[in-house]
C-alpha cells in the first residue's frame, strides 16, 4: 500500500501499488541535466521557479509529463521550506556582496516562504512553528537581501520598510529606495512578520546608538547624533515612551563617555559648561537643548541649572528707570515680534510657556560691580564652587531682574547676551536680533533699516493685536441688531495704513561727519609679526609692504563686485565694510561677497582668492582711534572653526577729515585672550596684528 495525493479533493488516500511502480520509484532511470540518470526523488523538474529557489545546488530533469504523474513517480516538482532555506544560507555565504542586482532571485524565495507559511489548510500551530523557525534563521544568519553596494545582507530587525536614510544613512537597511520598494507590496506583510518595521521606533534609535558605541569612533558618532536625537524627540512627542528602556548607557557625553540618562546632565546655561563641565558628565548635543526637550524630559536627563545655585554680591544697588529702560523694553518687544513672524512654531511654544510675560515685568538695576558665587550640588552635597566671579551683566530669571555693571552700557552686547535668556528656548534667535538692534538703537534711521531687514515693524506701524476677549452682541430685533452691529463696526475699526519701508536716501547725500571712501586710496602697509602674549613679546620691527596702485581715485574704474547696495554709506559700519572690501579687491585682487546682513554666520565679508583660498572677515569699526571690541558667540564659534581663515579687520579714524587705518588680525583664537573670557571682549589686542594699512586723500 502507498499513499497518493489527490489534487482535486486535496487529501491523501491509500492505494495498492504494483511492484513495477515501486521499481520505477527506486531505480535510477530519470535522465538528469548533468547527462546521467537519477532516482525520481533525487531530481527536480527544471523550471524557472525552481532554478531561482535552488540554483545549481540540486539535480534537474527536463523530463516532460503530467505533473500528477511525475509526482506519483516521486519526481520533485517543488522543494520544501528547509531545502530552500538551506540553499539561501549557502548562497549568502558564497555571495556576501553579490555582483549585480539579485532581487529577482530573493523575491522568488521570499514569496515561496510566504506561500508555504500561509498555505491553505495548514494547521495554525504548524504555521506558527514554521514562521518562528524562519525568523530565527533570518536573524541569526542575516538572510534579508537588499541590493546595496555597501552591504547586501541584513537581519530583519535592522531593516525598515520606509526609506529612513536621512536619519540612519548606511547604518540600517530600507526596503524603499527613493519612495519605491525594491520588493513588491505583496511581500510587506511577510517581511513584517519576520521583524521588518515600517518605520523606526525609539528602541530602534537606541539600538543604533548601541551600534555607534560599539564602533568606538566618536567623530563618526557625531555625524549621526543630531538626526537620531531629533527623531527620538519627535517620536516621544507623538507617541510617548512608556515601553522604552531609557536606562541604557548609549548616550555620548562631552567627555566621550557612553552613559545612561541618569548619569548625564544637559547644559541649559552656556556659562555653566565653562564653570562645571569638568565636574559632571554633560550630554553632547550639536544644537540647543530645547530642540530635544521632549527626549530630555522623558529620558530623565538631569538639567544642570537645577543643581546650580547663585549668590549675588553687590556693594550698592540702584534701580534704573526712565527712557533708557523703556527703550530696552521696546527692543525686547521687537525680538518677540521677530520670533512671531519668522519662527512661529517656536513663538507659539514660548507663548504657551508664558515667556513673553517676562518682558514688561523686567526691572533693571545698576551697581558698581556685579559679583556672583556659583555652587554645584550633586546628590545633596556641594561638588564644586566658583566664587567671586565678576560679570558685566546678569539676568535673574526667578526675579525677572537685570543687574548690570556701571561700566557697561545698558544697550551693550553683554546685556543683550543676558536678556536674551528671558526668551527661554528662543535665546539664540533673540540674541542675534537684540545684539544687532542694540548697536543701532540710538540711530533712528539705522534702527528702522535693521527692523525692516528683520521683518519687524516699529511701534507706530505695528498692526493691532487680536482683542483679548470675545464680545457678544446684545439681543435685539433683527433689523435693529443689524443696524447697531454695522454702526459699531464702522465706529470701532481703526484707520489702518499699510506700513511703508523707509526710503533709501540717494547716494549723493552722504553724512558729513564720516570719511568718503571714494576720496581715499591705500598708500602704505606694514607687515607685523603676531605673537602669543603668554610666550613673551617679540621684538621684531615691522616690515614695509608694497601695495598695488590700481585703485579707484587714480584713474581706474572700480570693477563690479557683489557688494550689496548700502543706504548712501549712512553709518560708520557701512563705511568700514566698504574700506575692507576695497582693500581685498583692489590691493589683494580677491573676489568679495558682502554677507554682513546674514544672521548668525559669524562674519561680515567672504573673500576668495580662488581654489581653497578663503577668508572669513569680521569688521570692527571706530570713528576715532581703535579701542575695545567684542566677538559675539557666533563670531567666536566661526573663528574657532576656521582658525587661520578667520580675520578681524579693525578700521579706525572714520570721522570726516581723518585718514583711516586698517589693522588686520589673522586667527584671533590663536593670538588673543579675551577679557573676561566668557564675554570674548578684547581691549588688549595689538599683539595679534599681522598687517597695518594706512590711507590718504586724493
C-alpha positions in Angstrom: 0.0 0.0 0.0 1.2 3.5 -0.9 -0.3 6.9 -0.1 -1.3 9.1 -3.1 -2.2 12.8 -3.0 -5.5 13.6 -4.7 -5.1 17.1 -6.0 -8.8 17.6 -6.9 -10.0 16.7 -3.4 -6.8 17.9 -1.7 -6.4 14.9 0.5 -4.2 11.7 0.8 -5.7 8.3 0.0 -4.1 4.8 0.3 -3.9 2.7 -2.9 -2.5 -0.7 -3.7 0.8 -0.2 -5.6 2.3 -2.5 -8.2 5.9 -3.9 -7.9 6.6 -2.2 -11.3 5.7 1.3 -9.9 7.9 0.6 -6.9 10.7 -0.4 -9.3 10.3 2.9 -11.1 10.4 4.9 -7.9 13.6 3.2 -6.6 15.6 2.9 -9.8 18.0 5.5 -11.4 16.3 5.9 -14.7 15.3 9.6 -14.8 17.6 11.5 -17.2 19.2 14.5 -15.5 20.6 17.7 -16.9 24.1 16.5 -16.0 24.0 13.8 -18.6 23.3 10.9 -16.2 20.4 9.2 -14.5 18.8 9.7 -11.1 16.1 8.2 -8.9 12.9 10.2 -9.2 13.2 11.5 -5.6 16.7 12.8 -6.4 15.8 15.2 -9.2 13.7 18.4 -9.5 11.7 19.5 -12.5 13.7 22.1 -14.3 11.5 25.2 -14.1 12.4 28.9 -13.9 10.9 29.0 -10.4 13.0 26.0 -9.1 16.1 27.5 -10.6 15.6 30.7 -8.6 14.8 28.8 -5.5 17.6 26.2 -5.6 20.1 27.4 -8.2 22.6 24.6 -9.1 22.6 23.0 -5.7 20.4 20.1 -6.9 20.0 17.8 -10.0 17.3 18.8 -12.5 15.4 16.8 -15.2 13.9 18.1 -18.4 11.5 15.1 -18.4 8.1 16.3 -19.5 4.9 14.8 -18.5 1.7 15.2 -16.5 2.5 16.9 -13.2 0.4 14.4 -11.2 2.1 11.5 -12.9 5.5 13.0 -12.1 4.6 13.4 -8.5 3.3 9.9 -8.3 6.7 8.7 -9.6 8.4 10.9 -6.9 9.9 13.5 -9.2 10.3 16.7 -7.2 8.0 19.4 -8.7 8.9 21.9 -5.9 11.2 21.9 -2.9 10.4 22.0 0.8 11.0 25.1 3.0 14.0 23.5 4.7 15.7 22.9 1.3 15.2 26.5 0.1 16.3 27.8 3.5 19.5 25.7 3.3 20.2 27.0 -0.2 19.6 30.6 0.8 22.1 30.3 3.7 24.7 28.7 1.3 24.1 31.3 -1.3 24.6 34.1 1.2 27.8 32.6 2.4 29.2 32.3 -1.1 28.0 35.8 -2.2 28.4 38.2 0.7 28.3 41.1 -1.7 26.7 39.6 -5.0 27.6 41.0 -8.4 24.6 42.8 -9.8 21.1 43.0 -8.5 19.7 39.7 -7.2 16.2 40.9 -6.3 14.5 38.6 -8.8 16.0 35.6 -7.0 15.5 36.6 -3.4 11.9 37.9 -4.1 11.1 34.5 -5.5 12.5 32.8 -2.4 10.6 35.1 0.0 7.4 34.7 -2.0 7.9 30.9 -1.7 8.3 31.2 2.1 5.2 33.4 2.3 3.1 30.9 0.3 4.2 27.9 2.3 3.7 29.6 5.7 0.3 30.8 4.7 -0.8 27.8 2.7 -4.5 26.9 2.7 -5.3 24.2 5.3 -2.1 24.5 7.2 -2.6 24.0 10.9 -2.1 27.2 12.9 0.4 25.6 15.3 2.4 24.3 12.3 2.2 27.7 10.6 3.5 29.4 13.8 6.3 26.9 14.2 7.5 27.4 10.6 7.3 31.1 10.9 9.2 31.1 14.1 12.0 28.9 12.5 12.2 31.3 9.6 12.5 34.3 12.0 15.3 32.7 13.9 17.2 31.7 10.8 16.8 35.1 9.2 18.0 36.9 12.3 20.9 34.6 13.1 22.2 34.3 9.5 21.1 37.8 8.2 19.2 36.4 5.2 17.3 39.5 4.1 18.9 40.8 0.9 18.9 44.4 -0.2 20.7 45.5 -3.5 23.1 47.8 -1.8 26.7 48.5 -2.8 28.0 48.8 0.8 26.1 45.9 2.4 23.8 43.3 0.9 22.6 41.0 3.8 20.6 42.2 6.8 18.8 41.0 9.8 15.1 41.9 9.6 15.3 44.0 12.8 17.9 46.1 11.1 15.6 47.0 8.1 12.7 49.4 7.8 10.1 49.4 5.0 10.3 53.1 4.6 13.4 54.9 3.4 14.9 56.4 6.6 18.4 57.0 5.1 18.1 60.7 6.1 18.4 59.6 9.7 20.4 56.4 9.8 22.3 56.6 6.5 24.2 53.3 5.9 23.7 52.0 9.5 20.3 50.5 8.6 18.6 48.9 5.6 15.5 50.1 3.8 13.1 48.3 1.5 12.0 51.5 -0.1 14.6 53.5 -2.1 13.5 56.9 -3.4 9.9 56.1 -2.4 9.8 52.9 -4.4 10.0 49.5 -2.7 12.6 47.1 -4.0 10.2 44.3 -3.1 6.6 44.5 -4.2 3.9 45.5 -1.7 2.7 41.8 -1.7 5.7 40.9 0.5 5.3 43.7 3.0 3.2 41.6 5.3 5.6 38.6 5.2 8.6 40.8 5.8 6.8 42.5 8.7 6.2 39.0 10.2 9.9 38.4 10.1 10.6 41.7 12.1 10.9 44.4 9.4 9.2 47.5 10.9 7.6 50.1 8.7 9.4 53.0 10.5 11.9 53.3 13.3 10.8 53.3 17.0 12.6 54.9 19.9 14.0 51.4 20.7 15.4 51.2 17.2 17.1 54.5 17.7 18.7 53.3 20.9 19.9 50.1 19.1 21.7 52.3 16.6 23.2 54.3 19.4 24.4 51.0 20.8 26.0 50.2 17.4 27.8 53.6 17.3 29.1 52.9 20.8 30.4 49.5 19.7 32.2 51.1 16.7 34.2 53.3 19.2 34.6 56.2 16.8 33.4 59.3 18.5 33.8 61.6 15.5 31.9 59.2 13.4 29.1 59.1 16.0 28.8 62.9 16.0 27.6 62.7 12.4 24.5 60.8 13.5 23.6 62.1 16.9 21.8 65.3 15.8 19.5 63.3 13.5 19.0 60.4 16.0 18.2 62.7 18.9 15.8 64.8 16.7 13.9 61.6 15.6 13.7 60.4 19.2 12.4 63.7 20.3 9.7 63.6 17.6 8.7 60.1 18.5 8.4 60.9 22.1 6.3 64.0 21.3 4.0 61.9 19.1 3.7 58.6 20.9 5.2 59.0 24.4 7.8 56.4 25.6 6.0 54.1 28.1 7.7 50.9 26.8 11.2 52.3 26.3 14.1 51.2 28.4 15.9 54.5 28.8 18.4 53.3 31.2 20.9 52.1 28.5 24.4 53.5 28.5 24.2 54.7 24.9 24.3 58.5 25.2 27.5 60.3 24.5 28.9 62.8 26.9 31.2 65.7 26.1 33.9 63.7 27.8 33.4 60.9 25.2 31.8 58.5 27.6 28.7 56.5 26.8 26.3 56.7 29.7 22.7 56.3 30.7 20.5 59.4 31.1 20.7 59.1 34.9 24.5 59.7 34.7 24.2 62.7 32.4 23.5 66.4 32.7 22.4 68.7 29.9 23.7 72.2 29.9 20.8 74.7 29.9 23.1 77.7 30.5 26.2 78.1 28.5 28.2 79.6 31.3 27.7 76.5 33.4 29.6 74.4 30.9 32.7 76.5 31.5 32.3 76.5 35.2 31.3 72.9 35.9 31.9 71.0 32.7 34.9 69.3 34.2 33.0 68.2 37.3 30.0 66.4 35.8 29.4 64.5 32.6 27.5 66.7 30.1 25.4 65.3 27.3 27.0 66.0 24.0 24.4 68.0 21.9 25.1 69.5 18.5 22.3 72.1 19.0 20.4 74.0 21.7 19.0 71.6 24.3 15.5 73.0 23.7 15.4 71.3 20.3 15.2 67.9 22.1 13.3 68.9 25.2 10.8 66.0 24.9 13.7 63.5 24.8 15.4 65.1 27.7 12.3 65.1 29.8 11.1 61.6 29.1 14.6 60.2 29.4 15.1 61.9 32.8 18.3 63.6 31.9 19.5 66.0 34.6 19.1 69.7 33.9 22.4 71.3 35.1 20.7 74.5 36.1 18.6 72.7 38.6 21.8 71.8 40.5 23.4 75.2 40.4 22.8 77.9 43.0 23.9 81.5 42.6 24.5 84.0 45.3 24.8 87.7 44.3 27.0 90.2 45.9 26.5 94.0 45.4 28.1 97.0 47.1 25.3 99.3 46.2 22.2 98.8 44.1 20.2 101.4 42.2 17.1 100.8 40.1 17.4 102.2 36.6 14.3 103.8 35.3 13.3 106.3 32.5 13.6 106.4 28.8 16.6 104.1 28.5 14.7 101.2 30.2 11.7 101.9 28.1 13.9 101.7 25.0 15.2 98.3 26.2 11.7 97.0 26.7 10.7 98.2 23.2 13.7 96.4 21.7 12.7 93.2 23.6 9.3 93.6 22.0 10.9 93.7 18.6 12.7 90.4 19.3 9.3 88.9 20.3 7.8 90.2 17.1 10.6 88.7 15.0 10.0 85.3 16.6 6.3 85.6 15.8 7.0 86.4 12.1 10.0 84.2 11.4 9.9 81.4 13.9 6.1 81.0 14.5 6.2 77.4 15.8 8.8 78.4 18.4 6.8 81.6 19.2 3.7 79.5 19.9 5.7 77.2 22.3 7.2 80.2 24.1 3.8 82.0 24.3 2.2 78.9 25.9 5.0 78.8 28.4 4.3 82.5 29.3 7.8 83.6 28.3 6.8 86.9 26.8 5.1 88.0 30.0 8.5 88.5 31.4 9.2 91.4 29.1 7.0 94.0 30.8 7.9 92.8 34.3 11.6 93.3 33.8 13.4 95.5 36.2 16.9 96.9 35.7 19.5 97.6 38.5 22.8 99.3 38.2 25.7 98.5 40.5 29.4 99.4 40.5 30.3 95.7 40.5 28.4 92.5 39.7 29.9 89.6 41.7 28.5 86.1 41.7 29.2 83.0 43.7 28.2 79.7 41.9 27.8 76.3 43.7 27.1 73.0 42.2 25.3 70.3 44.3 25.4 66.7 43.4 23.5 64.1 45.4 22.8 66.6 48.1 26.3 67.8 48.7 28.4 70.6 47.2 30.5 69.1 44.4 32.2 72.3 43.1 32.0 76.1 43.6 33.3 79.2 41.8 33.2 82.3 44.0 33.8 85.9 43.3 33.2 85.8 39.5 32.8 89.4 38.3 30.3 89.9 35.5 29.3 92.9 33.3 25.7 91.9 33.5 23.5 89.2 35.0 19.8 88.3 34.3 18.0 86.6 37.1 15.0 84.6 35.7 13.5 84.0 39.1 13.4 87.7 40.0 12.9 89.0 36.4 15.7 91.4 37.1 18.7 92.5 35.1 21.8 93.6 37.1 24.5 95.4 35.2 27.8 96.9 36.0 28.1 100.7 35.9 31.0 100.3 33.5 28.9 98.9 30.6 26.1 100.4 28.6 22.5 99.2 29.0 22.4 98.5 25.3 25.7 96.5 25.1 26.5 93.1 23.8 26.9 91.8 27.3 23.4 93.0 28.2 22.0 91.5 25.0 23.5 88.2 25.9 21.9 88.2 29.3 18.4 89.5 28.5 18.2 87.0 25.6 17.9 84.4 28.3 14.5 85.9 29.1 13.3 84.2 25.8 14.0 80.6 27.1 14.3 78.2 24.1 14.4 81.2 21.8 17.6 82.6 23.4 19.9 82.1 20.4 17.5 83.7 17.9 16.7 86.6 20.3 20.3 87.3 21.0 21.1 87.7 17.2 18.3 90.2 16.9 19.0 92.1 20.1 22.7 92.4 19.6 22.1 93.9 16.1 19.3 96.2 17.3 21.2 97.4 20.4 24.0 98.7 18.2 21.6 100.8 16.2 19.3 101.9 19.0 20.5 105.5 19.0 20.4 105.9 15.3 16.7 106.1 14.2 17.5 105.6 10.5 19.8 102.7 11.1 17.3 101.1 13.6 14.5 101.4 11.0 16.7 99.8 8.4 17.6 96.9 10.7 14.0 96.4 11.7 13.0 96.2 8.1 15.6 93.6 7.5 14.3 91.5 10.3 10.7 91.9 9.0 9.7 93.8 12.2 7.5 96.9 12.3 8.2 99.9 14.6 5.7 100.7 17.3 3.9 103.3 15.2 3.5 100.9 12.3 2.7 97.8 14.3 -0.6 96.1 13.4 -3.3 95.9 16.0 -3.1 92.7 18.2 -6.2 90.5 18.5 -8.5 91.5 21.3 -8.1 89.6 24.5 -11.8 88.9 24.9 -14.7 87.9 22.6 -17.6 90.3 22.9 -21.1 89.2 22.2 -23.8 91.3 20.6 -26.7 92.0 22.9 -30.1 90.5 21.9 -32.2 92.8 19.7 -34.7 92.7 16.9 -33.2 91.6 13.5 -33.3 95.0 11.9 -32.2 96.9 15.0 -29.5 94.5 15.8 -28.0 94.5 12.3 -28.0 98.3 12.3 -26.2 98.5 15.6 -23.7 96.0 14.6 -22.8 97.8 11.4 -22.6 101.1 13.2 -20.4 99.7 15.9 -18.1 98.2 13.3 -17.9 101.4 11.5 -17.0 103.4 14.7 -14.5 100.9 16.2 -12.5 100.0 13.2 -9.2 101.8 13.3 -7.9 103.8 10.4 -5.0 101.5 9.4 -2.5 102.2 6.8 -0.1 99.7 5.2 3.3 100.1 6.8 5.9 101.6 4.5 9.5 100.7 4.4 11.9 103.6 4.8 13.0 105.1 1.5 16.7 104.7 0.9 18.5 108.0 0.6 20.1 109.0 -2.6 23.7 108.0 -2.8 24.9 111.6 -3.2 23.5 112.5 0.2 26.3 111.3 2.4 26.8 112.1 6.1 29.3 114.9 6.5 30.8 113.5 9.8 32.3 110.4 8.1 35.0 110.0 5.6 34.1 109.3 1.9 35.9 106.1 0.7 35.8 107.5 -2.9 38.2 110.2 -1.8 40.8 107.8 -0.4 43.5 105.4 -1.6 45.6 103.0 0.4 49.1 104.5 0.4 51.2 102.3 2.7 51.4 99.0 4.5 53.4 97.3 7.2 53.7 93.6 8.0 53.9 92.8 11.7 54.8 89.5 13.5 51.9 88.5 15.7 52.7 86.7 18.9 51.0 85.0 21.8 51.4 87.1 24.9 52.0 84.2 27.3 55.1 83.4 25.3 56.5 86.9 25.7 57.0 90.0 23.5 58.6 89.5 20.1 60.9 92.4 19.3 60.7 92.3 15.6 60.4 95.5 13.6 57.5 95.9 11.2 58.4 95.4 7.5 57.0 97.7 4.8 55.0 96.0 2.1 54.2 97.4 -1.4 50.7 98.0 -2.4 49.1 97.7 -5.8 48.5 101.2 -7.3 45.4 100.4 -9.5 42.9 101.9 -7.1 39.9 103.9 -7.6 40.9 107.6 -7.4 44.0 107.0 -9.6 42.3 106.7 -13.0 40.9 103.2 -12.9 37.2 102.4 -12.8 36.4 100.0 -10.0 35.1 96.6 -11.2 31.6 95.4 -10.4 31.6 93.5 -7.1 29.0 91.5 -5.2 28.7 94.2 -2.5 25.1 94.9 -1.6 23.8 98.4 -2.0 24.0 100.4 1.2 21.9 103.4 2.0 24.4 106.1 1.0 27.0 104.7 3.4 25.0 106.4 6.1 26.8 104.8 9.0 30.3 104.0 10.2 29.7 100.3 9.8 28.9 100.6 6.1 32.0 102.9 5.5 34.2 100.3 7.3 32.8 97.5 5.2 33.4 99.5 2.0 37.0 100.2 3.0 37.7 96.5 3.8 36.0 95.3 0.6 38.1 97.7 -1.5 41.3 96.6 0.2 40.5 92.9 -0.6 39.6 93.7 -4.2 42.0 96.5 -5.2 45.0 95.5 -3.1 44.7 91.8 -2.7 43.0 91.1 -6.1 40.3 88.9 -4.5 36.6 88.3 -5.1 34.5 89.8 -2.3 31.0 89.0 -1.1 29.2 91.1 1.5 27.4 88.9 3.9 27.1 91.2 6.9 23.3 91.1 6.8 23.1 87.3 7.2 22.2 86.4 10.7 24.3 84.1 12.9 27.0 83.3 10.4 29.8 84.9 12.5 31.5 87.2 10.0 30.8 90.1 7.6 32.7 89.6 4.4 33.6 86.5 2.4 36.8 86.8 0.3 38.0 84.3 -2.2 41.4 84.1 -3.9 40.4 81.0 -6.0 40.5 77.3 -5.3 40.5 76.8 -1.5 41.9 80.2 -0.6 39.1 81.6 1.6 38.9 84.4 4.1 36.0 84.9 6.6 36.3 88.5 7.7 34.7 90.2 10.7 34.9 94.0 10.5 35.2 96.2 13.7 34.9 100.0 13.2 35.7 103.1 15.2 35.1 106.7 14.4 38.2 107.7 16.3 41.1 105.7 17.4 40.6 101.9 17.8 39.6 100.7 21.2 37.9 97.7 22.8 35.8 95.4 20.6 33.8 92.2 21.1 33.3 89.0 19.2 29.8 87.6 19.6 29.3 83.9 20.3 28.5 83.3 16.6 31.7 85.1 15.6 33.9 83.3 18.2 32.5 80.0 17.2 33.2 80.7 13.5 36.7 81.9 14.4 37.3 78.6 16.3 36.1 76.6 13.2 38.1 78.5 10.6 41.3 79.4 12.6 43.8 80.8 10.0 41.0 81.5 7.5 39.3 83.8 10.0 40.3 87.5 10.1 39.4 90.5 12.1 39.8 93.9 10.3 39.8 96.8 12.8 39.0 100.0 10.8 39.5 103.2 12.8 39.6 107.0 12.3 36.4 107.1 10.2 35.4 110.6 11.1 35.5 113.2 8.3 38.9 114.8 7.7 40.6 111.8 9.1 42.7 109.2 7.3 41.5 105.7 8.2 43.8 102.8 9.3 43.1 99.1 8.9 44.7 96.7 11.3 44.4 93.1 10.4 44.4 90.1 12.8 44.5 86.6 11.4 43.3 83.7 13.7 42.2 85.7 16.8 41.7 82.4 18.6 45.4 81.7 18.5 46.8 85.1 19.3 44.2 86.9 21.5 42.9 86.4 25.0 39.5 87.9 25.8 38.9 89.9 28.9 36.9 88.3 30.6 37.0 85.1 28.5 33.2 84.4 28.9 32.4 87.6 27.0 35.0 87.5 24.2 35.8 91.2 24.8 39.2 92.4 23.6 40.9 95.5 25.0 44.5 94.4 24.6 44.8 93.0 21.0 47.7 94.8 19.4 49.9 91.6 19.8 47.7 89.8 17.2 48.2 92.4 14.4 49.6 90.9 11.2 49.2 93.8 8.8 48.6 97.6 9.1 47.3 99.5 6.1 47.1 103.4 6.0 45.3 105.6 3.6 45.5 109.2 2.2 43.2 111.5 0.4 43.5 112.0 -3.4 
